């Protein structure tokens, strides 16, 4: 929400968000509740449109980062947070 507050003009009525097609991340209740919270907090917004990239035809730079993290986690017996 901080990003929206700092980067979206108060006159903007429509917000478009882009996402990958990962249903586990994008089709869950947490995303819906976040979008609801954004609409309630930023009263100048009338709509939020979520657009999805075409499955198999796109690549986001952070996709490989997630893969690297998953591979590293498989080698660990426990997580250590600093």
CNS distance restraints for C-alpha pairs under 8 A (distance, minus, plus):
assign (resid   1 and name CA) (resid   5 and name CA) 6.14 0.50 0.50
assign (resid   1 and name CA) (resid  38 and name CA) 6.89 0.50 0.50
assign (resid   2 and name CA) (resid   6 and name CA) 6.13 0.50 0.50
assign (resid   3 and name CA) (resid   7 and name CA) 5.91 0.50 0.50
assign (resid   3 and name CA) (resid   8 and name CA) 7.98 0.50 0.50
assign (resid   4 and name CA) (resid   8 and name CA) 5.28 0.50 0.50
assign (resid   8 and name CA) (resid  12 and name CA) 6.89 0.50 0.50
assign (resid  10 and name CA) (resid  44 and name CA) 6.39 0.50 0.50
assign (resid  11 and name CA) (resid  44 and name CA) 6.68 0.50 0.50
assign (resid  12 and name CA) (resid  44 and name CA) 6.77 0.50 0.50
assign (resid  12 and name CA) (resid  45 and name CA) 6.38 0.50 0.50
assign (resid  13 and name CA) (resid  44 and name CA) 5.82 0.50 0.50
assign (resid  13 and name CA) (resid  45 and name CA) 4.25 0.50 0.50
assign (resid  13 and name CA) (resid  46 and name CA) 5.16 0.50 0.50
assign (resid  13 and name CA) (resid  47 and name CA) 6.72 0.50 0.50
assign (resid  14 and name CA) (resid  45 and name CA) 5.76 0.50 0.50
assign (resid  14 and name CA) (resid  46 and name CA) 5.92 0.50 0.50
assign (resid  14 and name CA) (resid  47 and name CA) 4.98 0.50 0.50
assign (resid  14 and name CA) (resid  48 and name CA) 5.93 0.50 0.50
assign (resid  14 and name CA) (resid  49 and name CA) 7.57 0.50 0.50
assign (resid  15 and name CA) (resid  45 and name CA) 7.16 0.50 0.50
assign (resid  15 and name CA) (resid  47 and name CA) 6.33 0.50 0.50
assign (resid  15 and name CA) (resid  48 and name CA) 4.74 0.50 0.50
assign (resid  15 and name CA) (resid  49 and name CA) 6.16 0.50 0.50
assign (resid  16 and name CA) (resid  48 and name CA) 5.81 0.50 0.50
assign (resid  16 and name CA) (resid  49 and name CA) 4.74 0.50 0.50
assign (resid  16 and name CA) (resid  50 and name CA) 5.85 0.50 0.50
assign (resid  16 and name CA) (resid  51 and name CA) 7.09 0.50 0.50
assign (resid  17 and name CA) (resid  48 and name CA) 7.35 0.50 0.50
assign (resid  17 and name CA) (resid  49 and name CA) 6.21 0.50 0.50
assign (resid  17 and name CA) (resid  50 and name CA) 4.81 0.50 0.50
assign (resid  17 and name CA) (resid  51 and name CA) 6.11 0.50 0.50
assign (resid  18 and name CA) (resid  50 and name CA) 5.92 0.50 0.50
assign (resid  18 and name CA) (resid  51 and name CA) 4.93 0.50 0.50
assign (resid  18 and name CA) (resid  52 and name CA) 5.82 0.50 0.50
assign (resid  18 and name CA) (resid  53 and name CA) 7.27 0.50 0.50
assign (resid  19 and name CA) (resid  26 and name CA) 7.58 0.50 0.50
assign (resid  19 and name CA) (resid  50 and name CA) 7.20 0.50 0.50
assign (resid  19 and name CA) (resid  51 and name CA) 6.27 0.50 0.50
assign (resid  19 and name CA) (resid  52 and name CA) 4.97 0.50 0.50
assign (resid  19 and name CA) (resid  53 and name CA) 6.33 0.50 0.50
assign (resid  20 and name CA) (resid  26 and name CA) 7.99 0.50 0.50
assign (resid  20 and name CA) (resid  52 and name CA) 5.41 0.50 0.50
assign (resid  20 and name CA) (resid  53 and name CA) 5.16 0.50 0.50
assign (resid  20 and name CA) (resid  54 and name CA) 7.74 0.50 0.50
assign (resid  20 and name CA) (resid  55 and name CA) 7.57 0.50 0.50
assign (resid  21 and name CA) (resid  26 and name CA) 7.35 0.50 0.50
assign (resid  21 and name CA) (resid  52 and name CA) 5.67 0.50 0.50
assign (resid  21 and name CA) (resid  53 and name CA) 6.09 0.50 0.50
assign (resid  21 and name CA) (resid  54 and name CA) 7.02 0.50 0.50
assign (resid  21 and name CA) (resid  55 and name CA) 5.91 0.50 0.50
assign (resid  22 and name CA) (resid  26 and name CA) 6.10 0.50 0.50
assign (resid  22 and name CA) (resid  27 and name CA) 7.93 0.50 0.50
assign (resid  23 and name CA) (resid  27 and name CA) 4.97 0.50 0.50
assign (resid  23 and name CA) (resid  28 and name CA) 7.58 0.50 0.50
assign (resid  24 and name CA) (resid  28 and name CA) 6.54 0.50 0.50
assign (resid  25 and name CA) (resid  31 and name CA) 7.88 0.50 0.50
assign (resid  26 and name CA) (resid  31 and name CA) 6.26 0.50 0.50
assign (resid  27 and name CA) (resid  31 and name CA) 7.01 0.50 0.50
assign (resid  27 and name CA) (resid  32 and name CA) 7.85 0.50 0.50
assign (resid  28 and name CA) (resid  32 and name CA) 6.79 0.50 0.50
assign (resid  29 and name CA) (resid  33 and name CA) 6.07 0.50 0.50
assign (resid  30 and name CA) (resid  34 and name CA) 6.08 0.50 0.50
assign (resid  31 and name CA) (resid  35 and name CA) 6.22 0.50 0.50
assign (resid  32 and name CA) (resid  36 and name CA) 6.21 0.50 0.50
assign (resid  33 and name CA) (resid  37 and name CA) 6.10 0.50 0.50
assign (resid  34 and name CA) (resid  38 and name CA) 6.23 0.50 0.50
assign (resid  35 and name CA) (resid  39 and name CA) 6.32 0.50 0.50
assign (resid  35 and name CA) (resid  48 and name CA) 7.40 0.50 0.50
assign (resid  36 and name CA) (resid  40 and name CA) 6.27 0.50 0.50
assign (resid  37 and name CA) (resid  41 and name CA) 6.03 0.50 0.50
assign (resid  38 and name CA) (resid  42 and name CA) 5.84 0.50 0.50
assign (resid  39 and name CA) (resid  43 and name CA) 6.18 0.50 0.50
assign (resid  39 and name CA) (resid  45 and name CA) 6.23 0.50 0.50
assign (resid  39 and name CA) (resid  46 and name CA) 7.31 0.50 0.50
assign (resid  39 and name CA) (resid  47 and name CA) 7.62 0.50 0.50
assign (resid  39 and name CA) (resid  48 and name CA) 7.76 0.50 0.50
assign (resid  53 and name CA) (resid  57 and name CA) 7.63 0.50 0.50
assign (resid  53 and name CA) (resid  58 and name CA) 6.53 0.50 0.50
assign (resid  54 and name CA) (resid  58 and name CA) 6.53 0.50 0.50
assign (resid  59 and name CA) (resid  63 and name CA) 6.93 0.50 0.50
assign (resid  61 and name CA) (resid  65 and name CA) 7.52 0.50 0.50
assign (resid  62 and name CA) (resid  66 and name CA) 6.48 0.50 0.50
assign (resid  63 and name CA) (resid  67 and name CA) 6.53 0.50 0.50
assign (resid  64 and name CA) (resid  68 and name CA) 6.16 0.50 0.50
assign (resid  65 and name CA) (resid  69 and name CA) 6.28 0.50 0.50
assign (resid  66 and name CA) (resid  70 and name CA) 6.17 0.50 0.50
assign (resid  67 and name CA) (resid  71 and name CA) 6.22 0.50 0.50
assign (resid  68 and name CA) (resid  72 and name CA) 6.20 0.50 0.50
assign (resid  69 and name CA) (resid  73 and name CA) 6.09 0.50 0.50
assign (resid  70 and name CA) (resid  74 and name CA) 6.40 0.50 0.50
assign (resid  71 and name CA) (resid  75 and name CA) 6.98 0.50 0.50
assign (resid  72 and name CA) (resid  76 and name CA) 6.91 0.50 0.50
assign (resid  73 and name CA) (resid  79 and name CA) 7.81 0.50 0.50
